[in-house]
């Protein structure tokens, strides 16, 4: 009796690698033409997988987007912890954080394009992105600011408002560069954000 050949079982390693190829392909295509315009057929072709296999890893195209953003957010937070984790002085932590933020998103242009450039800001999708990528980061900012208040190095104010102000300023500075609406360098942005945020606008 002729036996059928055994089907190859997918190993955990190959599954992880395939999933990452899909994510990388989606990121590259979405950065070039916008996430809405990126088709699963294009993503599958670039990733070297069958189109239907994408749904073995992601239930919907939106789930792929959220996973992609979440992956970058996790990487960002790990690197941020490495950058500021050992520093005890809250003001120096903020100086390092500002430098890291501007340099990270200057280098990671693809994910910046996907989030801000061409992905439509629908209420549900943006709410999911904010929960995955922004809320954890703002919590870190609030913690550093609260630490500075306790150390007596930062005036008593609402850490939530102060954290939102800092994040908004950094992101707007990056967005203006991203859309060619400003002519300052990343180093200029770091210097002036630090000066304004840590020392104020008022002339001395």
N, C-alpha and C positions, 0 to 999 in steps of 0.2 A: 504494500500500500504506500502510495507516494505521500510524503508529508509536506505540508505547506511550509514555506520559509517563515521563520519567526519575524514578527513586526518589531522594528526597532523602537524601543521605549525612549521617550524624551527624558533626558537627564535634567536634574535641577539646574546644572550649569548651562546647558543648551537653552533651557527655557528662559533663564535670566538674560542670556546673551541675545536671544531673539527679541525679547521684550525691549531691551535697550536699543537694539537696531531700529525697531519701530519708532521708539521715542526720538532717537537721533534724526531719523529720516523726517519725521513730522516737524521737528524743530527747524531743520534746514529749509524745508519747503514752505512752512508757515512764515519764516523770516523773509523769504524771497517774494512771496505773493499774497500773504495774509492767510490766517487760519481758516476762514470761511471758504476761501477759494481752493485750499488744499484738499484734494480728493483722497479717499482711502486707496483708490487704485494707484495713484502716484506715490503715496506713502509706502504701499506694499512693494511697488516696483523698486523704489530706492532702497528699501530695507532688504530686498531679496527674499520676500515671503509671498505666499498666496494672499490675495486680498481678504478672503474669508477668515484667515488665521488671525488677523488683527483682533477679531472679536473673541478670540480665545483668551486675550489678555485685557481687553477693554470693552465694556458693555456698549459704550457709545463713543462717538468722536469727542464729545465734551469731556468724557472721563479721561480720554487720552490727553487732552489739554490740561486738565486739572492735575493729572499725574506728572506731566512734564513740568508744570510750574512748581508743584510741590517738591519735585526732585531738586530743582535749582534752589528753592527756598531752603531745603535741608542742607544742601552743600554750603550755601551762603552762611547759615547760622553756625555750622560747624567751624568754618573758617573764621567767622567773627569771634567765636569763643576762643580760638587759638590766638587771635590778635589782641583781645582785651582782657582775657580771663585772668592773667597773672598780675595785671596792674591794679594797685590798691587805691590810687588817687582817682576820684570820680571825674575830675576835670580832664586829667590826662587820658582817662578811658574814653571820654567824649572826643578828644582830639584824635585819638587813634581810630575811633569808630567813623568819624567823618572822612578821614583819609581812606580807610578801607572801603567804605560805601561808594565813594566816587570812583575809586580805581576798579573795584569789582564790576560795577555796571558799565564803566567805560570799556572794559575788556569783553564783557559778556553781552555783546550787542545783539546777538540772536534772540535771547530770551526777552530782552528789553523791547525788541521790535514786536515779538509775539504778544506781549502783554499790553503795550501802549500804542504800537504803531498801527496795526491793522485789525486786531481782534475787536469786533464790535462789543461795546460795553453794555450788554444786556444785563438787566438787574440780577437775574438768578446766577448767571455765569460769573459776573463780577463779585457777587457776594461770596461765591465759593472760592474764587481766587483770593479775596481779602482774608477769608478764614484760614486758608492754607498758607499764604505767603506773607501777609502783612501783620495780622494780629500777633503771631509769635514774636516778630521783630519789634513791634511797638512795645510789647511787654518787657523786652530787654531794655529798650530805651527808658521806659518808665522806671525800671529797677535801678538803672545807673543814676538817673536824676534823683530818685528818692534817696539813694545812697549819698549823693552829694549834699542833699538837704540835711541829712542826719550828721554828716561830717562838718556842717557849717560852711561849706564851700559854695553852695548854691542857695539863693534866696528861697524863702518859703513860698511856693506856688503850686499849682495843680500839676502833678507829674504827667497826667494824661494829656493836658493841653500842651505842655512844654514838649512832650515827645512827638505829638502830632505836628507841631510847628517845625521841629527839627527835621522830621522825615519829609514833610511837605517841601521844605526849602531845598533839601538835598535832591529830591526827585525832580523838582522844577528846574533846578540848575542843570541836571542831566538831560531833561527833556529838551531844553532850549538848545543844548549842544547837539542832541540827537537829530533834531529837525533843522539844524543849521540856522538857528535864530540867535546865536550868540557867538562871539569870537574869543571867548576866554578859554584857557587850557584847563585840564583837570586840576593841575597844581594851583592855578588861580582860584578855581572854585573852592578847593580845600582851604586855602589861606583865608579867603573872605568869609566863607561860612563859619569857620572857626572864630574869626574875629567878631563877626556880628552876633553869633549865637552865644559865645562865651564871654564877650566883653561889652556887647551892646552897640547901638548906633550913635549914641550921644557923643559929641566931641568932648574930649577931656581938657 
